[in-house]
Each structure stands twice: as C-alpha cells, then as structure tokens.
Amino acid sequence: MDKLSALLNELREKKNLSFTDLEELTGISASYLWILETKANKIPSQRILNTLADFYNVNYDVFINAIKKR
C-alpha cells in the first residue's frame, strides 16, 4: 500500500465509514474509493482529491505530499 492509499484508508477508518457510507457522503463511487485505497498506482483527479480533502477537513496538500512520497 502506498502513502496515499494508506492515508485514505486511515482517514476513512477513523470515521468508522464503509466505502458505501463514504460514497453516500461524497458522491464518489464506492468501487472507485476501494480502488484508491488498494491500488498503489492509482492517482485520483484534482476534483476527487478536493472532495475528499473537504470531507475529511484536511488540507489538499496533505494528499499531494502523499502522492509525491510514492
């Protein structure tokens, strides 16, 4: 698991959310969220990262830094 995948997994689990819960809250499909957490080579779009940053109340740069540390 790469840095971004691990971070996304950690943030989701801290809120005790399933992929389906997160889909309902963000509008991002559960299957795509699963891919982001399990596929180390997947880099989401800026729109997806912004949506997740807003939802988790973290700075967008946190995700960018995780991508850079691959």
PQR file with spaces between the fields and no chain letter, atoms N, CA, C, O and H, PARSE charges and radii, in Angstrom:
ATOM       1  N    MET     1       0.855   -1.181    0.000 -0.4000 1.5000
ATOM       2  CA   MET     1       0.000    0.000    0.000 -0.0000 2.0000
ATOM       3  C    MET     1       0.896    1.239    0.000  0.5500 1.7000
ATOM       4  O    MET     1       1.822    1.332    0.805 -0.5500 1.4000
ATOM       5  N    ASP     2       0.634    2.163   -0.873 -0.4000 1.5000
ATOM       6  CA   ASP     2       1.439    3.380   -0.932 -0.0000 2.0000
ATOM       7  C    ASP     2       0.929    4.403    0.085  0.5500 1.7000
ATOM       8  O    ASP     2      -0.053    4.160    0.786 -0.5500 1.4000
ATOM       9  H    ASP     2      -0.118    2.087   -1.528  0.4000 1.0000
ATOM      10  N    LYS     3       1.608    5.543    0.154 -0.4000 1.5000
ATOM      11  CA   LYS     3       1.286    6.574    1.152 -0.0000 2.0000
ATOM      12  C    LYS     3      -0.133    7.110    0.992  0.5500 1.7000
ATOM      13  O    LYS     3      -0.853    7.255    1.980 -0.5500 1.4000
ATOM      14  H    LYS     3       2.406    5.740   -0.416  0.4000 1.0000
ATOM      15  N    LEU     4      -0.540    7.403   -0.235 -0.4000 1.5000
ATOM      16  CA   LEU     4      -1.881    7.943   -0.445 -0.0000 2.0000
ATOM      17  C    LEU     4      -2.944    6.909   -0.075  0.5500 1.7000
ATOM      18  O    LEU     4      -3.917    7.235    0.605 -0.5500 1.4000
ATOM      19  H    LEU     4       0.045    7.285   -1.037  0.4000 1.0000
ATOM      20  N    SER     5      -2.764    5.688   -0.512 -0.4000 1.5000
ATOM      21  CA   SER     5      -3.728    4.632   -0.190 -0.0000 2.0000
ATOM      22  C    SER     5      -3.849    4.446    1.315  0.5500 1.7000
ATOM      23  O    SER     5      -4.952    4.325    1.846 -0.5500 1.4000
ATOM      24  H    SER     5      -1.973    5.424   -1.065  0.4000 1.0000
ATOM      25  N    ALA     6      -2.709    4.424    1.999 -0.4000 1.5000
ATOM      26  CA   ALA     6      -2.708    4.257    3.454 -0.0000 2.0000
ATOM      27  C    ALA     6      -3.396    5.428    4.144  0.5500 1.7000
ATOM      28  O    ALA     6      -4.149    5.237    5.099 -0.5500 1.4000
ATOM      29  H    ALA     6      -1.812    4.522    1.567  0.4000 1.0000
ATOM      30  N    LEU     7      -3.139    6.632    3.662 -0.4000 1.5000
ATOM      31  CA   LEU     7      -3.756    7.823    4.243 -0.0000 2.0000
ATOM      32  C    LEU     7      -5.273    7.799    4.056  0.5500 1.7000
ATOM      33  O    LEU     7      -6.021    8.065    4.997 -0.5500 1.4000
ATOM      34  H    LEU     7      -2.528    6.787    2.886  0.4000 1.0000
ATOM      35  N    LEU     8      -5.719    7.484    2.862 -0.4000 1.5000
ATOM      36  CA   LEU     8      -7.157    7.424    2.602 -0.0000 2.0000
ATOM      37  C    LEU     8      -7.830    6.362    3.465  0.5500 1.7000
ATOM      38  O    LEU     8      -8.922    6.580    3.991 -0.5500 1.4000
ATOM      39  H    LEU     8      -5.112    7.268    2.098  0.4000 1.0000
ATOM      40  N    ASN     9      -7.180    5.227    3.604 -0.4000 1.5000
ATOM      41  CA   ASN     9      -7.711    4.156    4.446 -0.0000 2.0000
ATOM      42  C    ASN     9      -7.789    4.606    5.905  0.5500 1.7000
ATOM      43  O    ASN     9      -8.794    4.376    6.577 -0.5500 1.4000
ATOM      44  H    ASN     9      -6.293    5.050    3.177  0.4000 1.0000
ATOM      45  N    GLU    10      -6.736    5.242    6.386 -0.4000 1.5000
ATOM      46  CA   GLU    10      -6.700    5.716    7.772 -0.0000 2.0000
ATOM      47  C    GLU    10      -7.813    6.734    8.040  0.5500 1.7000
ATOM      48  O    GLU    10      -8.509    6.645    9.052 -0.5500 1.4000
ATOM      49  H    GLU    10      -5.919    5.429    5.839  0.4000 1.0000
ATOM      50  N    LEU    11      -7.976    7.689    7.142 -0.4000 1.5000
ATOM      51  CA   LEU    11      -8.996    8.719    7.325 -0.0000 2.0000
ATOM      52  C    LEU    11     -10.405    8.120    7.326  0.5500 1.7000
ATOM      53  O    LEU    11     -11.249    8.511    8.133 -0.5500 1.4000
ATOM      54  H    LEU    11      -7.411    7.762    6.320  0.4000 1.0000
ATOM      55  N    ARG    12     -10.649    7.184    6.432 -0.4000 1.5000
ATOM      56  CA   ARG    12     -11.970    6.551    6.364 -0.0000 2.0000
ATOM      57  C    ARG    12     -12.248    5.724    7.612  0.5500 1.7000
ATOM      58  O    ARG    12     -13.343    5.778    8.172 -0.5500 1.4000
ATOM      59  H    ARG    12      -9.963    6.867    5.777  0.4000 1.0000
ATOM      60  N    GLU    13     -11.251    4.961    8.043 -0.4000 1.5000
ATOM      61  CA   GLU    13     -11.448    4.111    9.214 -0.0000 2.0000
ATOM      62  C    GLU    13     -11.591    4.925   10.501  0.5500 1.7000
ATOM      63  O    GLU    13     -12.311    4.513   11.410 -0.5500 1.4000
ATOM      64  H    GLU    13     -10.362    4.918    7.588  0.4000 1.0000
ATOM      65  N    LYS    14     -10.915    6.074   10.592 -0.4000 1.5000
ATOM      66  CA   LYS    14     -11.070    6.936   11.772 -0.0000 2.0000
ATOM      67  C    LYS    14     -12.508    7.401   11.934  0.5500 1.7000
ATOM      68  O    LYS    14     -12.981    7.603   13.052 -0.5500 1.4000
ATOM      69  H    LYS    14     -10.330    6.408    9.853  0.4000 1.0000
ATOM      70  N    LYS    15     -13.195    7.570   10.819 -0.4000 1.5000
ATOM      71  CA   LYS    15     -14.600    7.987   10.858 -0.0000 2.0000
ATOM      72  C    LYS    15     -15.540    6.779   10.903  0.5500 1.7000
ATOM      73  O    LYS    15     -16.762    6.926   10.905 -0.5500 1.4000
ATOM      74  H    LYS    15     -12.811    7.407    9.910  0.4000 1.0000
ATOM      75  N    ASN    16     -14.945    5.586   10.938 -0.4000 1.5000
ATOM      76  CA   ASN    16     -15.707    4.342   11.011 -0.0000 2.0000
ATOM      77  C    ASN    16     -16.735    4.242    9.876  0.5500 1.7000
ATOM      78  O    ASN    16     -17.901    3.915   10.099 -0.5500 1.4000
ATOM      79  H    ASN    16     -13.952    5.467   10.937  0.4000 1.0000
ATOM      80  N    LEU    17     -16.273    4.528    8.665 -0.4000 1.5000
ATOM      81  CA   LEU    17     -17.144    4.528    7.491 -0.0000 2.0000
ATOM      82  C    LEU    17     -16.827    3.357    6.571  0.5500 1.7000
ATOM      83  O    LEU    17     -15.668    2.977    6.403 -0.5500 1.4000
ATOM      84  H    LEU    17     -15.326    4.793    8.484  0.4000 1.0000
ATOM      85  N    SER    18     -17.854    2.802    5.990 -0.4000 1.5000
ATOM      86  CA   SER    18     -17.661    1.820    4.922 -0.0000 2.0000
ATOM      87  C    SER    18     -17.486    2.587    3.612  0.5500 1.7000
ATOM      88  O    SER    18     -17.699    3.798    3.559 -0.5500 1.4000
ATOM      89  H    SER    18     -18.795    3.110    6.127  0.4000 1.0000
ATOM      90  N    PHE    19     -17.101    1.882    2.573 -0.4000 1.5000
ATOM      91  CA   PHE    19     -16.997    2.524    1.263 -0.0000 2.0000
ATOM      92  C    PHE    19     -18.369    3.035    0.811  0.5500 1.7000
ATOM      93  O    PHE    19     -18.471    4.097    0.197 -0.5500 1.4000
ATOM      94  H    PHE    19     -16.927    0.898    2.617  0.4000 1.0000
ATOM      95  N    THR    20     -19.402    2.285    1.116 -0.4000 1.5000
ATOM      96  CA   THR    20     -20.755    2.699    0.745 -0.0000 2.0000
ATOM      97  C    THR    20     -21.170    3.965    1.490  0.5500 1.7000
ATOM      98  O    THR    20     -21.776    4.865    0.908 -0.5500 1.4000
ATOM      99  H    THR    20     -19.319    1.422    1.615  0.4000 1.0000
ATOM     100  N    ASP    21     -20.839    4.029    2.784 -0.4000 1.5000
ATOM     101  CA   ASP    21     -21.124    5.245    3.558 -0.0000 2.0000
ATOM     102  C    ASP    21     -20.432    6.445    2.928  0.5500 1.7000
ATOM     103  O    ASP    21     -21.039    7.500    2.743 -0.5500 1.4000
ATOM     104  H    ASP    21     -20.347    3.298    3.257  0.4000 1.0000
ATOM     105  N    LEU    22     -19.161    6.272    2.603 -0.4000 1.5000
ATOM     106  CA   LEU    22     -18.379    7.369    2.039 -0.0000 2.0000
ATOM     107  C    LEU    22     -18.923    7.782    0.673  0.5500 1.7000
ATOM     108  O    LEU    22     -18.926    8.966    0.333 -0.5500 1.4000
ATOM     109  H    LEU    22     -18.669    5.415    2.754  0.4000 1.0000
ATOM     110  N    GLU    23     -19.376    6.816   -0.100 -0.4000 1.5000
ATOM     111  CA   GLU    23     -19.990    7.132   -1.391 -0.0000 2.0000
ATOM     112  C    GLU    23     -21.213    8.029   -1.196  0.5500 1.7000
ATOM     113  O    GLU    23     -21.381    9.023   -1.903 -0.5500 1.4000
ATOM     114  H    GLU    23     -19.373    5.855    0.176  0.4000 1.0000
ATOM     115  N    GLU    24     -22.049    7.677   -0.249 -0.4000 1.5000
ATOM     116  CA   GLU    24     -23.259    8.461    0.008 -0.0000 2.0000
ATOM     117  C    GLU    24     -22.932    9.879    0.463  0.5500 1.7000
ATOM     118  O    GLU    24     -23.663   10.819    0.151 -0.5500 1.4000
ATOM     119  H    GLU    24     -21.913    6.869    0.325  0.4000 1.0000
ATOM     120  N    LEU    25     -21.838   10.034    1.196 -0.4000 1.5000
ATOM     121  CA   LEU    25     -21.474   11.337    1.752 -0.0000 2.0000
ATOM     122  C    LEU    25     -20.684   12.223    0.792  0.5500 1.7000
ATOM     123  O    LEU    25     -20.701   13.448    0.917 -0.5500 1.4000
ATOM     124  H    LEU    25     -21.244    9.271    1.450  0.4000 1.0000
ATOM     125  N    THR    26     -19.987   11.602   -0.173 -0.4000 1.5000
ATOM     126  CA   THR    26     -19.126   12.384   -1.068 -0.0000 2.0000
ATOM     127  C    THR    26     -19.569   12.371   -2.524  0.5500 1.7000
ATOM     128  O    THR    26     -19.186   13.251   -3.296 -0.5500 1.4000
ATOM     129  H    THR    26     -19.973   10.608   -0.275  0.4000 1.0000
ATOM     130  N    GLY    27     -20.364   11.392   -2.903 -0.4000 1.5000
ATOM     131  CA   GLY    27     -20.748   11.252   -4.300 -0.0000 2.0000
ATOM     132  C    GLY    27     -19.708   10.532   -5.146  0.5500 1.7000
ATOM     133  O    GLY    27     -19.864   10.425   -6.362 -0.5500 1.4000
ATOM     134  H    GLY    27     -20.675   10.678   -2.276  0.4000 1.0000
ATOM     135  N    ILE    28     -18.655   10.040   -4.519 -0.4000 1.5000
ATOM     136  CA   ILE    28     -17.613    9.271   -5.214 -0.0000 2.0000
ATOM     137  C    ILE    28     -17.983    7.795   -5.081  0.5500 1.7000
ATOM     138  O    ILE    28     -18.274    7.328   -3.980 -0.5500 1.4000
ATOM     139  H    ILE    28     -18.527   10.127   -3.530  0.4000 1.0000
ATOM     140  N    SER    29     -17.976    7.064   -6.181 -0.4000 1.5000
ATOM     141  CA   SER    29     -18.437    5.673   -6.138 -0.0000 2.0000
ATOM     142  C    SER    29     -17.607    4.829   -5.172  0.5500 1.7000
ATOM     143  O    SER    29     -16.396    5.004   -5.039 -0.5500 1.4000
ATOM     144  H    SER    29     -17.740    7.442   -7.076  0.4000 1.0000
ATOM     145  N    ALA    30     -18.297    3.914   -4.507 -0.4000 1.5000
ATOM     146  CA   ALA    30     -17.643    3.028   -3.548 -0.0000 2.0000
ATOM     147  C    ALA    30     -16.552    2.202   -4.221  0.5500 1.7000
ATOM     148  O    ALA    30     -15.495    1.968   -3.634 -0.5500 1.4000
ATOM     149  H    ALA    30     -19.281    3.772   -4.615  0.4000 1.0000
ATOM     150  N    SER    31     -16.806    1.762   -5.446 -0.4000 1.5000
ATOM     151  CA   SER    31     -15.802    0.949   -6.139 -0.0000 2.0000
ATOM     152  C    SER    31     -14.544    1.761   -6.437  0.5500 1.7000
ATOM     153  O    SER    31     -13.433    1.238   -6.341 -0.5500 1.4000
ATOM     154  H    SER    31     -17.664    1.952   -5.922  0.4000 1.0000
ATOM     155  N    TYR    32     -14.709    3.036   -6.798 -0.4000 1.5000
ATOM     156  CA   TYR    32     -13.539    3.879   -7.062 -0.0000 2.0000
ATOM     157  C    TYR    32     -12.788    4.177   -5.764  0.5500 1.7000
ATOM     158  O    TYR    32     -11.558    4.193   -5.749 -0.5500 1.4000
ATOM     159  H    TYR    32     -15.611    3.460   -6.876  0.4000 1.0000
ATOM     160  N    LEU    33     -13.515    4.410   -4.687 -0.4000 1.5000
ATOM     161  CA   LEU    33     -12.870    4.636   -3.388 -0.0000 2.0000
ATOM     162  C    LEU    33     -12.054    3.409   -2.985  0.5500 1.7000
ATOM     163  O    LEU    33     -10.948    3.535   -2.460 -0.5500 1.4000
ATOM     164  H    LEU    33     -14.515    4.397   -4.699  0.4000 1.0000
ATOM     165  N    TRP    34     -12.612    2.214   -3.236 -0.4000 1.5000
ATOM     166  CA   TRP    34     -11.890    0.979   -2.934 -0.0000 2.0000
ATOM     167  C    TRP    34     -10.602    0.907   -3.754  0.5500 1.7000
ATOM     168  O    TRP    34      -9.547    0.558   -3.225 -0.5500 1.4000
ATOM     169  H    TRP    34     -13.511    2.111   -3.662  0.4000 1.0000
ATOM     170  N    ILE    35     -10.687    1.234   -5.032 -0.4000 1.5000
ATOM     171  CA   ILE    35      -9.505    1.224   -5.898 -0.0000 2.0000
ATOM     172  C    ILE    35      -8.442    2.171   -5.357  0.5500 1.7000
ATOM     173  O    ILE    35      -7.262    1.823   -5.321 -0.5500 1.4000
ATOM     174  H    ILE    35     -11.545    1.518   -5.461  0.4000 1.0000
ATOM     175  N    LEU    36      -8.848    3.362   -4.938 -0.4000 1.5000
ATOM     176  CA   LEU    36      -7.882    4.337   -4.417 -0.0000 2.0000
ATOM     177  C    LEU    36      -7.163    3.817   -3.177  0.5500 1.7000
ATOM     178  O    LEU    36      -5.992    4.132   -2.962 -0.5500 1.4000
ATOM     179  H    LEU    36      -9.807    3.645   -4.967  0.4000 1.0000
ATOM     180  N    GLU    37      -7.849    3.028   -2.366 -0.4000 1.5000
ATOM     181  CA   GLU    37      -7.239    2.504   -1.144 -0.0000 2.0000
ATOM     182  C    GLU    37      -6.445    1.225   -1.363  0.5500 1.7000
ATOM     183  O    GLU    37      -5.651    0.844   -0.503 -0.5500 1.4000
ATOM     184  H    GLU    37      -8.800    2.772   -2.541  0.4000 1.0000
ATOM     185  N    THR    38      -6.638    0.559   -2.484 -0.4000 1.5000
ATOM     186  CA   THR    38      -5.977   -0.734   -2.677 -0.0000 2.0000
ATOM     187  C    THR    38      -5.009   -0.797   -3.854  0.5500 1.7000
ATOM     188  O    THR    38      -4.156   -1.683   -3.896 -0.5500 1.4000
ATOM     189  H    THR    38      -7.283    0.869   -3.183  0.4000 1.0000
ATOM     190  N    LYS    39      -5.119    0.099   -4.786 -0.4000 1.5000
ATOM     191  CA   LYS    39      -4.254    0.083   -5.969 -0.0000 2.0000
ATOM     192  C    LYS    39      -3.196    1.171   -5.847  0.5500 1.7000
ATOM     193  O    LYS    39      -3.494    2.360   -5.963 -0.5500 1.4000
ATOM     194  H    LYS    39      -5.812    0.819   -4.753  0.4000 1.0000
ATOM     195  N    ALA    40      -1.970    0.756   -5.614 -0.4000 1.5000
ATOM     196  CA   ALA    40      -0.887    1.695   -5.332 -0.0000 2.0000
ATOM     197  C    ALA    40      -0.563    2.630   -6.491  0.5500 1.7000
ATOM     198  O    ALA    40       0.036    3.683   -6.271 -0.5500 1.4000
ATOM     199  H    ALA    40      -1.728   -0.209   -5.519  0.4000 1.0000
ATOM     200  N    ASN    41      -0.934    2.286   -7.698 -0.4000 1.5000
ATOM     201  CA   ASN    41      -0.552    3.115   -8.847 -0.0000 2.0000
ATOM     202  C    ASN    41      -1.653    4.074   -9.296  0.5500 1.7000
ATOM     203  O    ASN    41      -1.488    4.757  -10.307 -0.5500 1.4000
ATOM     204  H    ASN    41      -1.421    1.431   -7.877  0.4000 1.0000
ATOM     205  N    LYS    42      -2.758    4.143   -8.582 -0.4000 1.5000
ATOM     206  CA   LYS    42      -3.889    4.982   -8.990 -0.0000 2.0000
ATOM     207  C    LYS    42      -3.760    6.375   -8.381  0.5500 1.7000
ATOM     208  O    LYS    42      -3.673    6.526   -7.163 -0.5500 1.4000
ATOM     209  H    LYS    42      -2.892    3.588   -7.761  0.4000 1.0000
ATOM     210  N    ILE    43      -3.749    7.399   -9.250 -0.4000 1.5000
ATOM     211  CA   ILE    43      -3.700    8.789   -8.796 -0.0000 2.0000
ATOM     212  C    ILE    43      -5.028    9.440   -9.170  0.5500 1.7000
ATOM     213  O    ILE    43      -5.360    9.541  -10.352 -0.5500 1.4000
ATOM     214  H    ILE    43      -3.819    7.277  -10.240  0.4000 1.0000
ATOM     215  N    PRO    44      -5.784    9.880   -8.173 -0.5600 1.5000
ATOM     216  CA   PRO    44      -7.089   10.482   -8.453  0.2800 2.0000
ATOM     217  C    PRO    44      -6.969   11.883   -9.037  0.5500 1.7000
ATOM     218  O    PRO    44      -5.919   12.520   -8.954 -0.5500 1.4000
ATOM     219  N    SER    45      -8.051   12.341   -9.621 -0.4000 1.5000
ATOM     220  CA   SER    45      -8.089   13.690  -10.187 -0.0000 2.0000
ATOM     221  C    SER    45      -8.086   14.736   -9.075  0.5500 1.7000
ATOM     222  O    SER    45      -8.322   14.437   -7.904 -0.5500 1.4000
ATOM     223  H    SER    45      -8.903   11.823   -9.687  0.4000 1.0000
ATOM     224  N    GLN    46      -7.812   15.957   -9.480 -0.4000 1.5000
ATOM     225  CA   GLN    46      -7.828   17.071   -8.530 -0.0000 2.0000
ATOM     226  C    GLN    46      -9.222   17.224   -7.914  0.5500 1.7000
ATOM     227  O    GLN    46      -9.345   17.521   -6.726 -0.5500 1.4000
ATOM     228  H    GLN    46      -7.620   16.199  -10.431  0.4000 1.0000
ATOM     229  N    ARG    47     -10.249   17.026   -8.703 -0.4000 1.5000
ATOM     230  CA   ARG    47     -11.625   17.137   -8.198 -0.0000 2.0000
ATOM     231  C    ARG    47     -11.897   16.123   -7.094  0.5500 1.7000
ATOM     232  O    ARG    47     -12.494   16.455   -6.070 -0.5500 1.4000
ATOM     233  H    ARG    47     -10.149   16.785   -9.669  0.4000 1.0000
ATOM     234  N    ILE    48     -11.459   14.893   -7.307 -0.4000 1.5000
ATOM     235  CA   ILE    48     -11.651   13.843   -6.300 -0.0000 2.0000
ATOM     236  C    ILE    48     -10.871   14.188   -5.039  0.5500 1.7000
ATOM     237  O    ILE    48     -11.393   14.075   -3.930 -0.5500 1.4000
ATOM     238  H    ILE    48     -10.974   14.624   -8.139  0.4000 1.0000
ATOM     239  N    LEU    49      -9.619   14.609   -5.211 -0.4000 1.5000
ATOM     240  CA   LEU    49      -8.806   14.965   -4.046 -0.0000 2.0000
ATOM     241  C    LEU    49      -9.413   16.132   -3.279  0.5500 1.7000
ATOM     242  O    LEU    49      -9.419   16.128   -2.048 -0.5500 1.4000
ATOM     243  H    LEU    49      -9.195   14.701   -6.112  0.4000 1.0000
ATOM     244  N    ASN    50      -9.918   17.122   -3.990 -0.4000 1.5000
ATOM     245  CA   ASN    50     -10.559   18.261   -3.323 -0.0000 2.0000
ATOM     246  C    ASN    50     -11.801   17.825   -2.554  0.5500 1.7000
ATOM     247  O    ASN    50     -12.029   18.269   -1.429 -0.5500 1.4000
ATOM     248  H    ASN    50      -9.913   17.125   -4.990  0.4000 1.0000
ATOM     249  N    THR    51     -12.590   16.966   -3.158 -0.4000 1.5000
ATOM     250  CA   THR    51     -13.796   16.465   -2.491 -0.0000 2.0000
ATOM     251  C    THR    51     -13.431   15.739   -1.203  0.5500 1.7000
ATOM     252  O    THR    51     -14.053   15.956   -0.164 -0.5500 1.4000
ATOM     253  H    THR    51     -12.404   16.606   -4.072  0.4000 1.0000
ATOM     254  N    LEU    52     -12.421   14.879   -1.274 -0.4000 1.5000
ATOM     255  CA   LEU    52     -12.010   14.125   -0.092 -0.0000 2.0000
ATOM     256  C    LEU    52     -11.362   15.026    0.957  0.5500 1.7000
ATOM     257  O    LEU    52     -11.585   14.846    2.154 -0.5500 1.4000
ATOM     258  H    LEU    52     -11.916   14.703   -2.119  0.4000 1.0000
ATOM     259  N    ALA    53     -10.569   15.985    0.517 -0.4000 1.5000
ATOM     260  CA   ALA    53      -9.950   16.931    1.459 -0.0000 2.0000
ATOM     261  C    ALA    53     -11.028   17.714    2.200  0.5500 1.7000
ATOM     262  O    ALA    53     -10.947   17.891    3.415 -0.5500 1.4000
ATOM     263  H    ALA    53     -10.387   16.132   -0.455  0.4000 1.0000
ATOM     264  N    ASP    54     -12.021   18.176    1.477 -0.4000 1.5000
ATOM     265  CA   ASP    54     -13.126   18.903    2.116 -0.0000 2.0000
ATOM     266  C    ASP    54     -13.882   18.008    3.093  0.5500 1.7000
ATOM     267  O    ASP    54     -14.189   18.417    4.213 -0.5500 1.4000
ATOM     268  H    ASP    54     -12.087   18.032    0.490  0.4000 1.0000
ATOM     269  N    PHE    55     -14.175   16.802    2.665 -0.4000 1.5000
ATOM     270  CA   PHE    55     -14.934   15.894    3.523 -0.0000 2.0000
ATOM     271  C    PHE    55     -14.170   15.571    4.809  0.5500 1.7000
ATOM     272  O    PHE    55     -14.736   15.611    5.902 -0.5500 1.4000
ATOM     273  H    PHE    55     -13.925   16.470    1.755  0.4000 1.0000
ATOM     274  N    TYR    56     -12.883   15.251    4.670 -0.4000 1.5000
ATOM     275  CA   TYR    56     -12.085   14.873    5.836 -0.0000 2.0000
ATOM     276  C    TYR    56     -11.536   16.081    6.598  0.5500 1.7000
ATOM     277  O    TYR    56     -10.903   15.929    7.643 -0.5500 1.4000
ATOM     278  H    TYR    56     -12.424   15.218    3.783  0.4000 1.0000
ATOM     279  N    ASN    57     -11.783   17.277    6.069 -0.4000 1.5000
ATOM     280  CA   ASN    57     -11.312   18.513    6.688 -0.0000 2.0000
ATOM     281  C    ASN    57      -9.784   18.514    6.842  0.5500 1.7000
ATOM     282  O    ASN    57      -9.246   18.844    7.899 -0.5500 1.4000
ATOM     283  H    ASN    57     -12.297   17.401    5.220  0.4000 1.0000
ATOM     284  N    VAL    58      -9.114   18.137    5.762 -0.4000 1.5000
ATOM     285  CA   VAL    58      -7.651   18.191    5.709 -0.0000 2.0000
ATOM     286  C    VAL    58      -7.242   19.063    4.525  0.5500 1.7000
ATOM     287  O    VAL    58      -8.008   19.246    3.579 -0.5500 1.4000
ATOM     288  H    VAL    58      -9.551   17.869    4.904  0.4000 1.0000
ATOM     289  N    ASN    59      -6.050   19.585    4.591 -0.4000 1.5000
ATOM     290  CA   ASN    59      -5.529   20.411    3.515 -0.0000 2.0000
ATOM     291  C    ASN    59      -5.257   19.536    2.288  0.5500 1.7000
ATOM     292  O    ASN    59      -4.736   18.428    2.408 -0.5500 1.4000
ATOM     293  H    ASN    59      -5.427   19.437    5.360  0.4000 1.0000
ATOM     294  N    TYR    60      -5.611   20.038    1.133 -0.4000 1.5000
ATOM     295  CA   TYR    60      -5.370   19.350   -0.142 -0.0000 2.0000
ATOM     296  C    TYR    60      -3.908   18.926   -0.268  0.5500 1.7000
ATOM     297  O    TYR    60      -3.613   17.862   -0.813 -0.5500 1.4000
ATOM     298  H    TYR    60      -6.035   20.938    1.036  0.4000 1.0000
ATOM     299  N    ASP    61      -2.994   19.754    0.233 -0.4000 1.5000
ATOM     300  CA   ASP    61      -1.560   19.459    0.136 -0.0000 2.0000
ATOM     301  C    ASP    61      -1.166   18.178    0.860  0.5500 1.7000
ATOM     302  O    ASP    61      -0.159   17.560    0.515 -0.5500 1.4000
ATOM     303  H    ASP    61      -3.233   20.618    0.676  0.4000 1.0000
ATOM     304  N    VAL    62      -1.936   17.775    1.848 -0.4000 1.5000
ATOM     305  CA   VAL    62      -1.661   16.510    2.540 -0.0000 2.0000
ATOM     306  C    VAL    62      -1.713   15.360    1.537  0.5500 1.7000
ATOM     307  O    VAL    62      -0.869   14.464    1.568 -0.5500 1.4000
ATOM     308  H    VAL    62      -2.754   18.277    2.128  0.4000 1.0000
ATOM     309  N    PHE    63      -2.697   15.388    0.656 -0.4000 1.5000
ATOM     310  CA   PHE    63      -2.820   14.348   -0.367 -0.0000 2.0000
ATOM     311  C    PHE    63      -1.712   14.467   -1.414  0.5500 1.7000
ATOM     312  O    PHE    63      -1.154   13.459   -1.850 -0.5500 1.4000
ATOM     313  H    PHE    63      -3.383   16.116    0.631  0.4000 1.0000
ATOM     314  N    ILE    64      -1.399   15.685   -1.810 -0.4000 1.5000
ATOM     315  CA   ILE    64      -0.336   15.895   -2.801 -0.0000 2.0000
ATOM     316  C    ILE    64       0.996   15.388   -2.258  0.5500 1.7000
ATOM     317  O    ILE    64       1.752   14.734   -2.977 -0.5500 1.4000
ATOM     318  H    ILE    64      -1.852   16.503   -1.456  0.4000 1.0000
ATOM     319  N    ASN    65       1.283   15.685   -1.006 -0.4000 1.5000
ATOM     320  CA   ASN    65       2.530   15.210   -0.395 -0.0000 2.0000
ATOM     321  C    ASN    65       2.567   13.689   -0.324  0.5500 1.7000
ATOM     322  O    ASN    65       3.622   13.085   -0.521 -0.5500 1.4000
ATOM     323  H    ASN    65       0.669   16.216   -0.422  0.4000 1.0000
ATOM     324  N    ALA    66       1.435   13.070   -0.046 -0.4000 1.5000
ATOM     325  CA   ALA    66       1.380   11.605   -0.011 -0.0000 2.0000
ATOM     326  C    ALA    66       1.651   11.022   -1.396  0.5500 1.7000
ATOM     327  O    ALA    66       2.313    9.991   -1.517 -0.5500 1.4000
ATOM     328  H    ALA    66       0.578   13.560    0.114  0.4000 1.0000
ATOM     329  N    ILE    67       1.145   11.675   -2.435 -0.4000 1.5000
ATOM     330  CA   ILE    67       1.400   11.216   -3.806 -0.0000 2.0000
ATOM     331  C    ILE    67       2.879   11.346   -4.140  0.5500 1.7000
ATOM     332  O    ILE    67       3.454   10.454   -4.763 -0.5500 1.4000
ATOM     333  H    ILE    67       0.608   12.512   -2.336  0.4000 1.0000
ATOM     334  N    LYS    68       3.496   12.442   -3.735 -0.4000 1.5000
ATOM     335  CA   LYS    68       4.914   12.672   -4.027 -0.0000 2.0000
ATOM     336  C    LYS    68       5.818   11.672   -3.326  0.5500 1.7000
ATOM     337  O    LYS    68       6.928   11.416   -3.792 -0.5500 1.4000
ATOM     338  H    LYS    68       3.029   13.167   -3.229  0.4000 1.0000
ATOM     339  N    LYS    69       5.365   11.100   -2.214 -0.4000 1.5000
ATOM     340  CA   LYS    69       6.183   10.165   -1.432 -0.0000 2.0000
ATOM     341  C    LYS    69       6.036    8.726   -1.895  0.5500 1.7000
ATOM     342  O    LYS    69       6.470    7.809   -1.198 -0.5500 1.4000
ATOM     343  H    LYS    69       4.463   11.307   -1.835  0.4000 1.0000
ATOM     344  N    ARG    70       5.440    8.511   -3.041 -0.4000 1.5000
ATOM     345  CA   ARG    70       5.233    7.148   -3.556 -0.0000 2.0000
ATOM     346  C    ARG    70       6.518    6.418   -3.699  0.5500 1.7000
ATOM     347  O    ARG    70       6.527    5.261   -4.118 -0.5500 1.4000
ATOM     348  H    ARG    70       5.087    9.256   -3.608  0.4000 1.0000
